[in-house]
Amino acid sequence: MSTDSNSLVKLIGLILLIGGIGMLFWGYQMSDAFTSKLTEGLTGALPDAVMYRYIGGAISSVAGLFLLLKK
């Protein structure tokens, strides 16, 4: 039973890690868009949608990495 639950935790960790990296990349792609550059030029800050993806991707990546490395 322990091996099955450990495998499930590792699988969830891998999914979170891959999803987090994908969200980080998606945020990076959005930050390079024309509207993001315009918003950053006018306000001096990145748009909220980009920041949400950066923050969500970082949290998901860290959680996934933690679950993968947990013994």
N, C-alpha and C positions, 0 to 999 in steps of 0.2 A: 504494500500500500504506500509506503514511504517513497518508493522509486517512482510510482505513478504520479504522485502529487509533486514530487521534485521535477519530473519531466514537464508537467503542466506549468509550473512556475517558470521554468526555463523558457518554455514556448511563449508564455505571456511576456516575459522579459525581452525576448527577441522581437516580438511584434511591437512592443512599446519602443524599443531602440530604433527599429527600422522606421516606424511611423514618426518618431521624433526627428530623425534625420531628414525624413521627407518633408516635414513641416518647416524645419529650418531652411531647407533648400527652397521651398515654396515661398517663404518669407523673403529670402534673398532675391529670388526672381521678381517678386512684387516690388521690392525696394528699388529695382532698376527700371521700373516702368516710368513712362513720361509723367503720369499723374502723381506718382510718388515723388519724383524729382521736383515737380512744380509745388507740391505741398511742402516739401522740405525747404525749398527756396523761399517760400512765403512765410512759413511759421518757424523754420529752424529745427523742426522735429519730424521724425518719420510718422507716417499715418498710423492710426490706431490698428488697422487691420494687419499691418506688417509687424507691429510690436506684439500683437496677440499671437501671431504665428511664431515669432522668435521665442516668446516666453513659454508658450505651450510646447514647442519643440524641445526647448532646453529641459523643461520639467519631465517630459515624456522620455527623453533620452537618458537623463540621469536615473529615473526610476527603472527603466529597462536595463540599464547597465548594472544597477544595484541588484536587480533580481537575477541577472545572468551570473554575477560574480558571487552571489550569496551561496554559502556552503550548505 
